[in-house]
Amino acid sequence: MIVRKISLVVSVFFSIAAFAQDVSSSEVQIKPEVKLSYLDSVKNSFKKDNMATCVDSLWMNELVSLDIYDDLTKDIQTINSDVSVDEELPTELLKQRLQAMNEKSPFEIEYNQGLENIIKSFLKNRKKSFSRLMSLSEYYFPIFEDAFAKQNVPLEIKYLAVVESALNPKAVSKMGATGLWQFMYGTGKQYALKIDSYIDERSDPLKATAACSQYMTKMFNIFGDWELVLASYNSGPGNVSKAIRRSGGKTKYWDIRNHLPKETQGYVPAFLATMYLFEYHKEHGINPERAVLKNFETDTVQVKSQMSFKQIADLLDMPQSQIQLLNPSYKLNVIPFYQNEEHYLRLPKDKIATFVSNEDKIYAYVKHQSEFKGLPKQLALKVSPKAKAKLEKSAEDIQFYKVRKGDNLGTIADKYDVSILDLKKWNNLKTNSLALGKTLKIKSNDSIVKGPKELKAPLIDKKSAEEAIAVADNKEKTAAPSQEYTVASGDNLGSIAKKFGTTIADLKELNNLTSNNIGLGKTLIVSKNAPVVEETTTETTAIASNSIDSFKKKGVSAKKLGEDYYVKKGDSLYSISKKYPGVTISDIKKWNGIKDDDLKPGMKLKING
C-alpha cells in the first residue's frame, strides 16, 4: 500500500514537472525575438548618467518663437509717444519710480510725457509678451551681465536685447540684421564674428554679446553719454553726430531726439520702458512664466567629427529643437569639422556626461552613417506598375514656398525633407543667402534623402528609389487605421518605438515629452500617417524603408474632406494641411477664421470639402 502511494506521488510530481516544462517551452516559443537596429544597439551600450535635467518643451518653443519679436519690432516703429494711453498708472507714482531707477543707474532717466505714453502702451498691449520675455531672460541675462561686467559696460544694457530681438538669437530684421544684438553683416565681420555657409556667430549668445560689449565701450569713448551710445547703436554714430550739429551742439539725447531718424526717436524710450517693466513687473501683476533651463545648467564639448543635430538627437534621446536652441549659430543644423578650427556643442549637463562617456561609440555611429553610400544590389526588384505610377506622379509634384523671417536654407530643406544643394539647384541660387519674401520652388521628390554635405546621409538615385518602393510593396501591411497608440501594461518608449519603426527621440518630439516616463493608458502619437512596415533582418532594408517614406510622403493621406479635425499635441497648420489632399494652410485659416499660427490641443477645425 505504501509502495503504491509512493509511486502515485512520484508520478504526479513528474507530471507537474513535465507540464511546467511544456508551459515554459510554449512561452519561449511564442515570445517574439526583437532585433535591435544599429542605433539602438549603440545606445544600449552607453554608460548611463542618472542626473535629471528636465527641459520644459513648451518653454523651449518660446525660445525659438518669433511672434514676440515681430510684435515688439512693430510697436517700436509705430508707437506715437505723443498720444496718451488710457491705462491705470498715476503720473506722480511713475515719477517716483523713475527717480528711484535714476538714482541707481548711469542712464539719465527723467520723466516726460512720451516715456509715460510708451510705458502705458506696453502695459496695455504687451503684458503677456513681457511675462514670456522675463522667463527667457533667466537664460540669457546672466550671459549678458558677465560680458558687460568685464568691459565696465552698464548691466542695464541687457534690456536692449529685449528691444532689439525679443531675446531670440534667430531673429532676422528686414534689413538682414541678425541675432540677439541684431548685427548687420559688415558690423559682425568688423567685430570678428565668423559668418560662413555653416556658421553665423551673430546668433551665438556668448560671442555676439562680447562684440556688443566692445561696440558699446568704443561708442562711449566717443560720445561720453550712454543714451547717445544707444542711439548710435540703432542709427549709427554718423546720424547722432548730425543730430548734435543740427541741435546747435547739444549733447543730451532728449535735446537732440527730434533731429534723429524716426525709429531712433522711439528706440531709447522703448529701452527705458522695458527697463521699467522689468523693475516693477510685480506691481503691475506681470508674473514671469516658469523657466526650467538656465545657462549654468549647460556645458560644451568640442566635436571631433562633422555630425548633424538629428544624429545627436537620436543618440542622446533628446528633441532636435533643444539642440537648435542651445546651438543657434549653426545655420544648417550641422556641426562642421574644419581642420585647425574648433567647434563646440552645447548640451544640458546630463547629456554632456553621456556624450563624453561614450564619445568613441558616438563617432563610430556617425562614421558608419557617413560611409554607407547607397542601397545594395540585392535589393533590385522589378518595379510594379503601381509603384511606377507613384514615381511618375510624385516626380511632377512641385510646391512653392515664400521665405519668412528667421528662415534659412537649412530650416526650409529640413521642413520639406530635401537637401540644401537641391534647393539651390532648383532656384538657381549661387549663395546661401535668402531675401525676405522670395518664392522658392520645391520639387518634393527630386531628392530622396538629404545630401552628404548637409547630413552625410546616403544618396539614393531614382533607380534605387524604385527598387526601394518595390521592396516596400512586398513588405507593406494594411495601413494603420490610426496613428495613435494607447500605452499598455509593460510598455516603455523603447518597446513602442520598435513596434512602430520609429525612435525614442521622435516619439518624444511628437508628444512633447520631457522625460522617458509614460503613464498607463496615455495616448501617444506614434507616426505621421505612415503605414506599418514589418521588421526586416538587415539594416539596409530599414534604410530603404526610410527612403520610401520620404519618397511617398505626398501621396499618403488617411483623412477625408468635409470632416472636423481635433488638434493634437505636436500638430501645426502645416502638418494638418498635409493630411488632406489639396488643402493649404491658407484654406484652414480661412475656413476657421484663424489669423495667426497658434493652435491648442483639443481645438476643433473645420475642413471644408
Secondary structure, DSSP 8 states (H G I E B T S, - for coil): -HHHHHHHHHHHHHHHHHHHHHHHHHHHHHS------HHHHHHHTS----------HHHHHHHH--HHHHHHHHHHHH--TTS----S--HHHHHHHHHHHHHT-SS-----HHHHHHHHHHHHH-HHHHHHHHHHHHHHHHHHHHHHHHHT--GGGGGHHHHHHTT-TT-B-TT--BTTTTB-HHHHHHTT--BSSSBBGGG-HHHHHHHHHHHHHHHHHHH--HHHHHHHHHH-HHHHHHHHHHTTS--SHHHHGGGS-HHHHHHHHHHHHHHHHHHSTGGGT---------GGGEEEEE-SS-EEHHHHHHHHT--HHHHHHH-TTBTTSEE---TT---EEEEEHHHHHHHHHTHHHHHHHHHHHHH--S--GGG-----HHHHHHHHHHHT-EEEEE--TT--HHHHHHHHT--HHHHHHHTT-SSS---TT-EEEEETTSSSS--HHHH------HHHHHHHHHHHHHHB-S--S-SEEE--TT--HHHHHHHTT--HHHHHHHHT-SSS---TT-EEE--SS---B---S-HHHHHHHHHHHHHHGGG-----TTSEEE--TT--HHHHHTTSTT--HHHHHHHHT--SS---TT-EEE---
